[in-house]
Amino acid sequence: MNKKRPVIPFLSGVLATVLTMGCVTTALAASGLVQFSPVGLQLNGKAIFAAGDSVNTESGQSVPSSIVYTDEAGGGTTYLPLRTIANLLDVPITWDGGETTVVLGRGDGGGITVEPGTGASAWDSLPLHQAGKTAGPFAEVQPDARKGGIMLLEETQFRSGSDFSRDIPFVGANGRYVSITVTNNGAQPLLFQAGHLYATGRDMLATQIPAGATVTRTFEALESSAAIQPRFGVDISTGSGGGGTVDIQISAVQFNG
């Protein structure tokens, strides 16, 4: 299991930020002057946010998108929310409370892993959802099995001795939420992992789908900017190295709350 909890935007406070840009020259001359959201941000020519904009924390609070501190010599240092930058660059980010350290990159591998050969008894007590927990830039919320919205995956029948693994094409402009509904047509419970796909590795939350049951899981993108396109994926398996069949119907929809 992931032993490190995700770092929240601005590390639990607007002022507790991590320096992500170097010193910049500025005409501001006041000593110790702090400005909130004075600059915009672009990535490869694409606007991420403009001067004066704010960003949303995991709790839904609106905080400054940038902070500029002007020193006694009139030089400015710009601070940006590290989660936003990490998500834009597709880099995992966690908070190691024991070491009081922000961790960028996979570090110890992170995520949730089911080892080959692990029988269903090792995980069939998992809940049907993990509302309140996070996986990279996504937070799982209470299930919402709605019909409206933009279909990311039309209802699909899948039956195979292999895992069902799929990259779900989440697009920020289509809404902050994605719901995945799966019906287990088989006679054994299935392991249902869902969450963020990084350029290398993944950070997923694991649940189960009981035999014959239909389960919906809903995730919210923690960043509200339409310019941010985090990768979302699912993996459904028997959770066992001893074989078995994944027999499911699955669909996915994206929507605004």
ZIJOKA-V359544 format. One record per pair of residues at least 24 apart in sequence whose C-alpha atoms are under 7 Angstrom apart, sorted by the first residue. I is the first residue (numbers start at 1). J is the second residue. Records with the same first field share a line. If there is no record, write none. Layout:
# ZIJOKA-V359544
I=J, J
This chain:
# ZIJOKA-V359544
1=111, 112, 113
2=110, 111, 112
4=94, 95, 96
5=94, 95
6=93, 94, 95, 134, 136
7=93, 94, 95
8=57, 58
9=57, 81, 82, 83
10=81, 82
14=63
17=79, 81
18=79, 82
19=79, 80
20=79, 80
21=78, 79
22=77, 78
23=76, 77, 78
24=75, 76, 77
25=75, 76
26=74, 75, 76
27=74
28=70, 74
29=74
30=70, 72, 74
31=70, 71, 72, 74
32=69, 70, 71, 72
33=69, 70
34=67, 68, 69, 70
35=67, 68, 69
36=64, 66, 67, 68
37=64, 65, 66, 67
38=66
39=66
48=227
56=223, 224
57=222
58=222
87=137, 230
88=228
90=198, 199
91=198
92=136
110=203
111=202, 203, 204
112=203, 204, 205, 206
114=239
116=240, 241
117=240, 241, 242
118=239, 240, 241
119=239, 240
120=239, 240
124=189, 208
126=207, 208
127=207, 208
128=207, 208, 209, 215
129=207, 217
130=205
135=195, 196, 203, 204, 205
136=196, 203
137=196, 221, 222
138=195, 196, 219, 220, 221, 222
139=219, 220, 221, 222
140=218, 219, 220
141=218, 219, 220
142=218
143=216, 217, 218
144=179, 216, 218
145=179, 216
149=253, 254, 255
150=253, 254, 255
151=252, 253, 254
152=252, 253, 254
153=251, 252, 253
154=251, 252
155=249, 250, 251
156=249, 250, 251
157=248, 249, 250
158=247, 248, 249
159=245, 246, 247, 248
160=245, 246, 247
161=243, 244, 245, 246
162=246
163=235, 236, 237, 246
164=235, 236, 237
165=234, 235, 236
166=233, 234, 235
167=232, 233, 234
168=232, 233
169=231, 232
170=229, 230, 231, 232
171=229
172=225, 226, 227, 228, 229
173=226
174=254, 255
175=254, 255, 256
176=220, 221, 224, 255, 256
177=218, 219, 220, 221, 254, 255, 256, 257
178=218, 219, 220, 252, 253, 254, 255
179=216, 217, 218, 219, 252, 253, 254
180=216, 217, 218, 251, 252, 253
181=214, 215, 216, 217, 250, 251, 252
182=214, 215, 216, 248, 249, 250, 251
183=212, 213, 214, 215, 248, 249, 250
184=209, 210, 211, 212, 213, 214, 247, 248, 249
185=211, 212, 247, 248
186=211, 212, 247
187=211, 212
190=236, 237, 238, 239
191=236, 237, 238, 239
192=235, 236, 237
193=234, 235, 236
194=233, 234, 235
195=232, 233, 234
196=231, 232, 233
197=231, 232, 233
